[in-house]
Amino acid sequence: MHGRVKVKTTLEQQEVKRKEREKKLQLYVSVTQTALHKREVGELDKEALELTTQILALNPDFASLWNMRREVFLALGADRSDEEMRPLYLGELSFLESCLRVNPKSYGTWYHRCWTMQHMPEPDWSRELTLCNRFLELDERNFHCWDYRRFVTQTSRVKLTDELEFTSSLIAKNFSNYSSWHYRSKLLPEIHPDPLRLGRVTENVLLSELELVQNAFFTDPNDQSAWFYHRWLLGRADHPLSIRCLTIHMNGPSMSVTVSHPVLVEDDLILFINDKPIMVTWKTPDGKQKPSLLWVCDIPKHHLSDHCQHNFKVIWKDGEAQKECLLYPRRKESWHRDSALEDKFFSLELSEGKSSVLQRELQSCKELQELEPDNKWCLLTIILLMRALDPLLYETESLCYFDMLKVVDPMRSGYYDDLRSKFQMENAILKMEYADTNLITLSNKGLTRLCHLDQLVLLSHMCLSNNRLRSLPSDVSMLRYIEVLEADNNEISHLKGVWNLPRLEELSLQCNKIEKVSDLQPLSSCPRLSVLRLQGNPVCERADAHAQLKSLLPHVGSIEI
């Protein structure tokens, strides 16, 4: 038995490990308390630096200690030259590398490295790029490292073309490198900006990228990275803020302004009448101060005359956006709006070359879908290509592909229903524009949401019956000219979005899920409402429903329950 190593029992091993953990914990707590005490009393010296080093080497995510280290460096640098501080900063960079090896995704460590590089004299940016390359080789999706790389390249003014080449090399090694595709989508609009389409790239670059990404998803059809990038390539341009519609009503009198993006209006929107600025108070239809697509104001009557022509103009932020509208003598209303057809809000601007490329892409994706019938990315891309080419021509076919999508990917059926609803509303608006009418029929389309209501400001009649709507969104308040709204046979349980519709006369909500009279409270803000149909709602089963409704809505002449 002599000379043989004694094997400890499991219980003995556990006890030794427990004592080691307790010893480390006591040391950790003791050093932490000492470091924080030194900070409290203002002793920001090299000893404080050493104390924080001991803790952060074990736990790089201790944010307070990184803050303390920055305070120490600032205190030390107050009475030292750049030459004296340089070795300290170099040592700090070396220490940070050791912390990143402990946790390559530590927020505090990467942030502190940014701070160090910003404060140290004569930083070596090329070394930092090499560091990024090394960590990205270990984990190509380390978004902390990607963020730091963008900081390095922007600060050191690295050529964007070099960075684009870097993404190309990573994608060539691995088509599944999502971060590289994303970085590419940020670089290309800066290197090859399309002068006519904000945030997009020139057509020749777009066609080249379509070919690249097609190779990627044919190589690995089930990888989502390339499909996402392809979707970005098909995306529409980002429109700058614009004033979509301007309406004037002499009954009031009042004005409404519809903008392309939700904004919060304070002193940014200025009204001019006959080139004179007018002081008005802008508000949302529900009176809440929040970002909105629609803003309304009352116009002081003494600025208007029934026998004169008036020129109304609204300007947003010193001319970033503006719109004018004439009101002729004895006219009670006027408007000026942008057309969805003229501004191509729902479609891409396709040249002959781009159209032929997308046609080939569509055919290729259909062939791939035959080989990979359960590939949801392929199915979704086919729909998006059809939208880009001709949304009305491919309307029926794209709806069939939506049905296939819901079968192969039932977990996201709600998302597909909403996207399908969005596309169907876009098609309906385009058809309405072609017909030059203020009526729109959206019944029996399986809609789960309403969108683009800012394009329907002048609509007078809307039919939403036989869909799957659970509510009417707050955007409904933009329908300033709506007179008849039909929403029978849906799943609507409340009317929180139906505020201040000044022309609404008839509202039909038969066979929905309205249970309480109070759910109809917003209708009290619709002054012209005269007909309300509620048959088939649970609220109608209450014995006192009609009396309560008449009390809530005394101005409504006919309430049918």
C-alpha positions in Angstrom: 0.0 0.0 0.0 3.0 2.3 0.4 3.7 4.7 -2.4 0.1 4.7 -3.7 -1.9 8.0 -3.9 -4.8 8.1 -1.6 -8.0 8.6 -3.5 -10.3 11.0 -1.6 -13.9 10.1 -1.1 -16.6 12.1 -2.9 -17.8 13.7 0.3 -14.2 14.8 1.1 -13.9 16.3 -2.4 -17.1 18.2 -2.0 -16.0 19.6 1.4 -12.7 20.8 0.0 -14.4 22.5 -3.0 -16.9 24.1 -0.5 -14.1 25.6 1.6 -12.3 26.8 -1.6 -15.5 28.6 -2.7 -16.0 30.2 0.7 -12.4 31.4 0.7 -12.8 32.9 -2.8 -16.1 34.5 -1.8 -14.7 36.0 1.3 -11.8 37.4 -0.7 -14.1 38.7 -3.4 -16.4 40.5 -0.9 -13.4 41.9 1.1 -11.7 43.3 -1.9 -14.9 44.7 -3.3 -15.7 46.5 -0.1 -12.2 47.9 0.1 -12.4 49.2 -3.5 -15.8 50.8 -3.0 -14.6 52.4 0.2 -11.6 53.9 -1.5 -14.0 55.3 -4.1 -16.3 56.7 -1.5 -13.4 58.6 0.3 -11.9 59.8 -3.0 -8.7 57.7 -2.9 -8.5 57.2 -6.7 -4.9 55.8 -7.0 -3.0 52.9 -8.4 -4.0 50.7 -5.4 -7.7 51.3 -6.3 -6.8 50.2 -9.9 -5.2 47.0 -8.6 -8.2 46.2 -6.4 -10.6 46.6 -9.2 -8.3 44.5 -11.4 -8.6 41.5 -9.0 -12.4 41.6 -9.1 -13.0 42.3 -12.8 -10.6 39.6 -13.8 -13.1 37.2 -12.1 -16.3 39.1 -13.0 -16.0 41.4 -16.0 -19.7 42.4 -15.7 -19.3 44.5 -12.5 -20.3 47.8 -14.1 -19.7 50.0 -11.0 -16.0 48.9 -10.9 -15.5 49.8 -14.6 -16.9 53.2 -13.7 -14.5 53.4 -10.9 -11.5 52.5 -13.1 -12.5 55.4 -15.5 -12.5 57.8 -12.5 -9.1 56.5 -11.5 -7.6 57.1 -15.0 -9.1 60.6 -15.1 -7.6 61.4 -11.6 -4.2 59.9 -12.5 -4.2 61.8 -15.8 -4.9 65.2 -14.1 -1.3 65.6 -13.0 0.6 63.3 -15.5 1.8 63.9 -19.0 0.6 61.8 -22.0 3.9 60.0 -22.0 3.5 59.0 -18.4 -0.1 57.8 -19.0 0.6 55.9 -22.1 2.0 52.7 -20.3 -1.0 52.7 -18.1 -3.4 52.8 -21.0 -1.5 50.0 -22.8 -1.6 47.9 -19.7 -5.4 48.6 -19.5 -5.9 47.3 -23.1 -3.9 44.2 -22.2 -6.1 43.7 -19.1 -9.2 44.2 -21.2 -8.2 41.4 -23.6 -7.9 39.0 -20.6 -11.4 40.0 -19.4 -12.8 39.4 -22.9 -11.3 35.9 -22.9 -13.3 35.3 -19.7 -16.5 36.7 -21.3 -16.3 37.8 -25.0 -19.8 39.3 -24.7 -19.3 41.5 -21.7 -21.1 44.9 -22.2 -18.9 46.6 -19.6 -15.6 45.4 -21.1 -16.3 46.4 -24.6 -17.7 49.8 -23.5 -14.6 50.4 -21.4 -12.4 49.5 -24.3 -14.1 52.2 -26.4 -13.6 54.7 -23.6 -9.9 53.8 -23.2 -9.2 54.2 -27.0 -10.9 57.6 -26.9 -8.7 58.8 -24.0 -5.3 57.3 -24.6 -2.7 59.2 -26.5 -1.9 58.0 -30.0 -4.2 54.9 -30.1 -3.2 52.1 -32.5 -6.4 51.5 -34.4 -5.0 48.9 -36.8 -4.3 46.7 -33.7 -7.9 47.1 -32.7 -9.1 45.9 -36.1 -6.9 42.9 -35.7 -8.4 42.2 -32.3 -11.9 42.4 -33.8 -10.9 39.9 -36.5 -9.6 37.5 -33.9 -12.7 37.6 -31.8 -15.0 37.3 -34.9 -13.1 34.2 -35.9 -14.1 32.7 -32.5 -17.7 33.9 -32.8 -18.9 35.5 -36.1 -22.1 36.6 -34.4 -20.6 38.4 -31.4 -22.6 41.6 -31.9 -20.6 43.4 -29.1 -17.5 42.9 -31.2 -19.3 44.0 -34.4 -20.4 47.2 -32.6 -16.9 47.8 -31.4 -15.6 47.3 -34.9 -18.0 49.9 -36.3 -16.7 52.3 -33.5 -13.1 51.6 -34.6 -13.7 52.0 -38.3 -15.7 55.2 -37.9 -13.3 56.8 -35.5 -10.2 55.8 -37.5 -11.9 56.6 -40.8 -11.3 53.2 -42.3 -12.4 53.1 -45.9 -15.9 51.8 -46.2 -14.9 49.8 -49.3 -12.4 47.9 -47.2 -15.1 47.0 -44.8 -17.4 45.9 -47.6 -14.6 43.6 -48.8 -14.2 42.3 -45.3 -17.9 41.3 -45.2 -17.5 39.6 -48.6 -14.6 37.5 -47.3 -16.6 36.4 -44.3 -19.7 35.6 -46.4 -17.6 33.6 -48.8 -16.4 31.5 -45.9 -19.9 31.0 -44.5 -23.1 32.1 -46.1 -24.8 31.8 -42.7 -22.9 34.8 -41.3 -26.0 37.0 -40.5 -23.9 39.8 -38.9 -21.9 40.2 -42.1 -25.1 40.4 -44.2 -26.5 43.0 -41.8 -23.2 45.0 -41.9 -23.3 44.9 -45.7 -26.8 46.4 -45.7 -25.5 49.4 -43.7 -22.4 49.9 -45.9 -23.8 49.7 -49.3 -26.2 52.7 -49.1 -23.3 54.8 -48.0 -20.9 53.6 -50.7 -23.4 53.4 -53.5 -26.3 55.6 -52.6 -29.2 55.9 -55.0 -29.8 59.7 -55.4 -33.5 59.2 -55.9 -34.3 56.6 -53.3 -33.3 57.4 -49.7 -31.5 54.6 -47.9 -31.3 52.4 -51.1 -28.5 51.5 -53.5 -28.0 52.1 -57.2 -29.5 49.6 -59.6 -26.4 48.0 -60.9 -25.2 47.3 -57.3 -28.7 46.0 -56.4 -28.6 43.5 -59.3 -25.2 42.3 -58.4 -26.3 41.8 -54.7 -29.3 39.9 -55.9 -27.1 37.5 -57.8 -24.8 37.1 -54.7 -27.6 36.4 -52.3 -29.3 33.9 -54.7 -26.2 31.8 -54.7 -26.3 31.9 -50.9 -29.9 30.6 -50.5 -29.5 28.0 -53.2 -26.4 26.7 -51.4 -28.3 26.4 -48.1 -32.0 27.0 -48.5 -32.8 26.5 -44.8 -30.5 29.2 -43.5 -32.4 32.4 -42.8 -29.4 34.9 -43.1 -29.5 35.2 -46.9 -33.3 35.3 -47.0 -33.4 38.2 -44.6 -30.8 40.1 -46.7 -32.8 39.4 -49.9 -35.8 40.8 -48.2 -33.8 44.0 -47.4 -32.8 44.2 -51.1 -36.5 44.1 -52.1 -37.4 46.8 -49.5 -38.9 50.1 -50.5 -37.0 53.4 -50.1 -37.3 55.3 -46.9 -39.4 58.4 -47.7 -38.5 61.6 -45.9 -41.2 63.1 -43.8 -44.0 64.6 -46.0 -47.4 66.1 -45.5 -49.7 63.7 -47.2 -53.0 65.5 -46.9 -54.3 68.9 -46.0 -58.1 69.5 -45.4 -60.0 72.6 -44.5 -63.5 72.7 -43.2 -65.4 75.9 -42.9 -67.9 74.4 -40.4 -65.9 75.1 -37.3 -63.8 76.2 -39.0 -61.0 73.7 -38.7 -58.0 72.1 -40.5 -56.5 68.6 -40.4 -53.0 67.6 -41.5 -51.9 64.1 -42.2 -48.1 63.3 -42.2 -46.2 60.3 -43.5 -44.6 59.4 -40.1 -45.9 59.8 -36.6 -44.7 63.1 -35.2 -45.1 65.1 -32.0 -46.2 68.6 -32.9 -45.2 71.5 -30.6 -44.0 74.6 -32.4 -42.8 72.7 -35.5 -46.0 72.9 -37.6 -46.9 76.5 -38.8 -50.1 77.5 -40.5 -50.1 80.4 -43.0 -53.3 82.0 -44.4 -52.6 84.2 -47.4 -48.9 84.2 -46.5 -49.5 85.4 -42.9 -48.6 83.1 -40.0 -51.5 82.2 -37.8 -51.3 81.1 -34.1 -53.2 77.9 -33.7 -53.1 75.0 -31.2 -52.5 71.5 -32.8 -54.0 68.4 -31.2 -54.6 64.8 -32.0 -58.2 63.6 -32.5 -58.4 62.1 -29.0 -56.7 65.1 -27.4 -53.6 63.2 -26.3 -50.1 64.7 -26.8 -48.4 61.8 -28.4 -46.7 61.1 -31.8 -49.5 60.9 -34.4 -50.1 60.8 -38.2 -53.0 63.2 -37.9 -53.1 66.7 -36.3 -56.1 69.0 -36.2 -56.6 72.6 -35.2 -59.4 75.2 -35.0 -58.9 78.2 -37.2 -59.8 81.6 -35.8 -62.9 82.9 -37.6 -61.7 86.4 -38.0 -59.1 85.3 -40.4 -61.7 83.9 -42.9 -64.4 85.4 -45.1 -67.0 83.6 -47.2 -66.6 86.0 -50.1 -62.8 85.8 -50.5 -60.3 83.2 -51.8 -57.9 81.9 -49.2 -54.6 80.3 -49.6 -53.7 77.9 -46.8 -50.2 76.6 -46.3 -48.6 74.5 -43.6 -44.8 74.2 -43.1 -43.0 71.6 -41.0 -39.7 72.6 -39.5 -38.5 75.5 -41.7 -39.5 73.9 -44.9 -38.6 70.2 -44.5 -42.1 69.5 -45.6 -45.0 71.7 -46.7 -48.3 71.7 -48.5 -50.7 74.3 -49.9 -54.4 74.3 -50.5 -56.8 76.9 -52.0 -60.3 77.6 -50.6 -62.5 79.3 -53.2 -65.2 81.8 -52.3 -68.4 80.4 -50.9 -66.8 76.9 -50.7 -67.3 75.0 -47.4 -64.3 72.7 -47.7 -61.2 72.0 -49.7 -58.3 69.6 -49.6 -55.0 68.6 -51.2 -53.6 65.2 -50.9 -50.9 62.9 -52.4 -52.0 59.9 -54.4 -50.8 56.4 -53.6 -50.5 55.8 -57.4 -48.4 58.9 -58.1 -46.0 58.5 -55.2 -45.7 54.7 -55.5 -46.0 54.1 -51.8 -46.8 50.4 -52.3 -44.4 49.4 -55.1 -40.8 49.4 -56.3 -39.8 51.6 -59.2 -38.7 48.9 -61.7 -36.6 49.5 -64.8 -36.7 47.0 -67.6 -33.4 45.5 -66.3 -34.5 45.2 -62.7 -37.8 43.7 -63.7 -36.2 41.0 -65.9 -33.8 40.1 -63.0 -36.7 39.8 -60.5 -38.7 37.7 -63.0 -35.7 35.3 -63.1 -35.5 35.4 -59.3 -39.2 34.5 -59.1 -38.8 31.6 -61.5 -35.7 30.3 -59.6 -37.5 30.5 -56.3 -40.5 28.6 -57.6 -38.1 25.9 -58.8 -36.4 25.8 -55.4 -39.8 25.6 -53.7 -40.6 22.5 -55.7 -37.4 20.9 -54.4 -38.0 22.3 -50.9 -41.8 22.4 -50.4 -41.6 23.1 -46.7 -39.1 26.0 -46.9 -40.9 29.0 -45.4 -38.2 31.4 -46.4 -38.6 30.4 -50.0 -42.4 30.8 -49.9 -42.2 34.2 -48.3 -39.7 35.4 -50.8 -41.9 34.3 -53.7 -44.7 36.5 -52.2 -42.3 39.5 -51.8 -41.0 39.1 -55.4 -44.6 39.1 -56.7 -45.3 42.2 -54.7 -42.2 43.9 -56.1 -43.1 43.0 -59.7 -46.9 43.6 -59.8 -49.0 43.4 -56.7 -52.3 43.4 -58.5 -51.3 40.9 -61.3 -50.1 38.4 -58.8 -52.8 39.0 -56.1 -54.6 35.7 -56.3 -51.5 33.6 -56.7 -49.8 35.3 -53.7 -52.8 34.6 -51.5 -52.3 30.9 -52.3 -48.7 31.1 -51.2 -49.9 32.6 -47.9 -52.1 29.6 -47.4 -49.1 27.3 -48.0 -47.0 29.4 -45.6 -49.5 28.9 -42.8 -49.4 25.1 -43.3 -45.6 24.8 -43.3 -45.1 27.3 -40.5 -48.2 27.3 -38.2 -46.3 28.9 -35.3 -46.2 32.2 -37.2 -49.7 32.1 -38.7 -50.7 35.3 -36.9 -47.8 37.2 -38.5 -48.6 35.8 -41.9 -52.3 36.8 -41.4 -51.3 40.4 -40.5 -48.9 40.6 -43.5 -51.5 39.2 -45.8 -54.0 41.8 -44.5 -51.5 44.6 -45.1 -50.9 43.5 -48.7 -54.7 43.2 -49.3 -55.3 46.7 -48.0 -52.6 48.0 -50.3 -54.2 46.3 -53.3 -57.6 47.7 -52.4 -56.2 51.2 -52.1 -54.5 50.9 -55.5 -57.8 49.7 -57.0 -59.7 52.5 -55.4 -57.2 55.0 -56.8 -57.5 53.6 -60.3 -61.3 53.8 -60.0 -61.1 57.4 -58.6 -63.7 56.8 -56.0 -64.1 57.5 -52.3 -65.6 54.1 -51.5 -63.6 51.0 -50.5 -64.8 47.4 -50.0 -62.7 45.2 -47.8 -65.3 42.5 -46.9 -64.6 38.8 -46.9 -60.8 39.1 -47.0 -59.9 37.5 -43.7 -58.4 40.8 -42.4 -56.8 40.7 -39.0 -55.6 44.3 -39.0 -56.1 47.6 -40.7 -53.3 49.7 -42.0 -52.5 52.6 -44.4 -55.5 54.5 -43.2 -53.5 57.7 -43.7 -54.1 57.0 -47.4 -57.9 57.1 -46.9 -58.4 60.5 -45.3 -61.1 61.5 -47.9 -62.9 58.1 -47.8 -66.7 58.4 -47.4 -67.8 54.8 -47.2 -65.9 51.7 -45.9 -67.1 48.1 -45.7 -65.1 45.8 -43.4 -67.7 43.1 -42.9 -67.0 39.4 -42.6 -63.3 39.6 -41.5 -61.4 38.7 -38.3 -60.8 42.2 -36.8 -60.7 42.3 -33.0 -60.7 46.1 -32.8 -60.7 49.3 -34.8 -57.2 50.9 -34.4 -56.6 54.5 -33.3 -55.7 55.3 -36.9 -59.5 55.1 -37.7 -59.5 58.7 -36.4 -57.9 59.8 -39.7 -61.1 59.0 -41.6 -62.2 62.6 -41.3 -64.7 62.3 -44.2 -66.1 58.9 -43.4 -69.9 58.8 -43.4 -70.8 55.1 -43.5 -68.7 52.4 -41.7 -69.8 48.8 -41.9 -67.9 46.2 -39.7 -70.4 43.4 -39.3 -69.4 39.8 -38.5 -66.0 40.5 -37.0 -64.6 39.9 -33.5 -64.6 43.5 -32.3 -65.0 43.9 -28.6 -64.4 47.7 -28.1 -64.2 50.9 -30.0 -61.2 52.7 -28.4 -60.0 53.8 -31.8 -63.2 55.5 -33.0 -62.7 59.0 -31.7 -63.9 62.3 -33.1 -65.1 61.2 -36.6 -66.9 64.5 -37.5 -68.9 63.1 -40.5 -69.7 59.6 -39.4 -73.5 59.1 -39.8 -74.0 55.4 -39.9 -72.1 52.7 -38.1 -73.0 49.0 -38.4 -71.4 46.5 -35.9 -73.7 43.6 -36.1 -72.5 40.1 -34.9 -69.4 41.2 -33.0 -68.3 40.7 -29.4 -69.2 44.0 -27.7 -70.3 43.1 -24.2 -70.7 46.4 -22.3 -72.4 49.7 -23.1 -69.3 51.5 -21.9 -67.3 49.8 -24.7 -69.2 52.2 -27.0 -68.2 55.4 -25.1 -66.0 56.7 -27.9 -69.1 57.1 -30.2 -70.2 60.1 -28.0 -67.4 62.1 -29.8 -69.0 61.5 -33.2 -71.5 64.4 -33.4 -73.3 63.4 -36.6 -73.9 59.7 -35.8 -77.6 59.0 -36.4 -77.7 55.2 -37.0 -76.1 52.5 -34.9 -76.7 48.8 -35.6 -75.6 46.3 -32.8 -77.7 43.2 -33.4 -75.9 40.0 -32.5 -73.6 41.5 -29.9 -73.6 40.2 -26.3 -74.5 43.7 -25.1 -77.9 43.3 -26.7 -78.9 40.6 -24.3 -79.0 43.0 -21.4 -82.5 44.0 -20.4 -81.6 47.6 -20.0 -79.2 47.9 -22.9 -81.4 50.2 -25.0 -82.0 52.6 -22.2 -78.3 52.7 -21.3 -77.4 53.3 -24.9 -79.8 56.1 -25.3 -78.4 57.7 -22.1 -74.9 57.3 -23.4 -75.6 58.4 -27.0 -78.6 60.8 -26.8 -77.7 62.3 -30.2 -78.1 59.0 -32.1 -81.6 58.8 -33.5 -81.7 55.1 -34.4 -80.1 52.4 -32.2 -80.9 48.9 -33.5 -80.3 46.0 -31.0 
